[in-house]
Amino acid sequence: MSTPIQSLSRAAQVACQDLLRLHLDETASDLIGTVEERHRGGRSYLYDRFRLGSAMKSRYLGEGSAALRARLARAAALKEEAAGRRQAMARLTRILRAEGLIGTDRETGSLLLAFARAGLFRLGGTLIGTAAYALYQSELGVRFDTDELAQTGDIDFASFERLSVALGDQVEAAPGEILPSLKFDPVPGLSDHQVWKWRQNKGEALVEFLTPAFGEESVKPLPALGVSALGLHYLNYLIAEPIQAVALYRSGVLVQIPRPERYAIHKLIVADRRIGGPDQLKARKDRGQAAFLIRVLAEDRPDDLAEAYHDAISRGPRWRARIAASLARMPETAALLPD
């Protein structure tokens, strides 16, 4: 029988929401020039347009949501509030640690911070895998135990190739420049020697960059992130419409992660893909993460869960077969999903 789900205290949930709000304010306060709006494929994208010497520069800020527009309109006031805001961010992270939220380990935290400062998340990079799963504590307001958050050693990032090409902006420092300083060595591909993953030279951590594949699963460039990435099927579903979250390292690191309902359903697919492969031992962990999230979402966000599930199974027989194969091993979880 499953153990009861424990909610975070009201104080912890409020602190999580406040910390995220302050980090979003901090990001908007970095506006240098004027806001420029560009339209592509029916979407609006906002840029910071400013003069640098004799040249005009554009820096990508994000999709043109109402929330981002409102923050950018207050950029000058937010800049003046910087000192007080940073003190509040430090205080809130202390509160959350005292409330028992499990923070990000030093190695992962320092890597996320370096990538955030370089602009990787601002430019469409999404943290996926167990490092992202850990951040659903604050997003869903529930307690995770240490077994659920046990790291696999992998820190994975993903982004859409088309978005990376279209943005017309680039990280301030590429992962290939950052990772060696954090004691990671490149792992060239066997056939074409393209680098899309790095291994820690005195540990087991592996950093990988991935992108959705719409045909062959091959290595493709992500210009905005300054890195190559391995294309994988089903990844387009996972990283569509990502959300922002704060990793508990120092005073918090603002990152981008998948929506929890998409993460849960995607894990059902991934678990079945691993069966019979070199990573099949990870399939049990995939099913465990999916089962826990689906339990929480079925109670607290049933409409979001149903929408994500119906979206996945509507994408074709192969999608339905993989999800059904995992659910056949998880009868309690299957009972929580729509017929």
Secondary structure, DSSP 8 states (H G I E B T S, - for coil): ------B--HHHHHHHHHHHHHHHHHHHTT--SEEEEEEETTEEEEEEEEEETTEEEEEEEEE--HHHHHHHHTHHHHHHTHHHHHHHHHHHHHHHHHTT-----HHHHHHHHHHHHHTTTTTT-EEESHHHHTTHHHHHTB---TTTT---SEEEEE--HHHHHHT----SS-HHHHGGGGTEEEEE-TTT--EEEEEETTSS-EEEEEEE-SSS--EEEEGGGTEEEEEETTHHHHTSS-EEEEE-STT-EEEEE--HHHHHHHHHHHHHHHTTSTTGGGHHHHHHHHHHHHHHHHHH-HHHHHHHHHHHHTT-HHHHHHHHHHHTT-HHHHTTS--
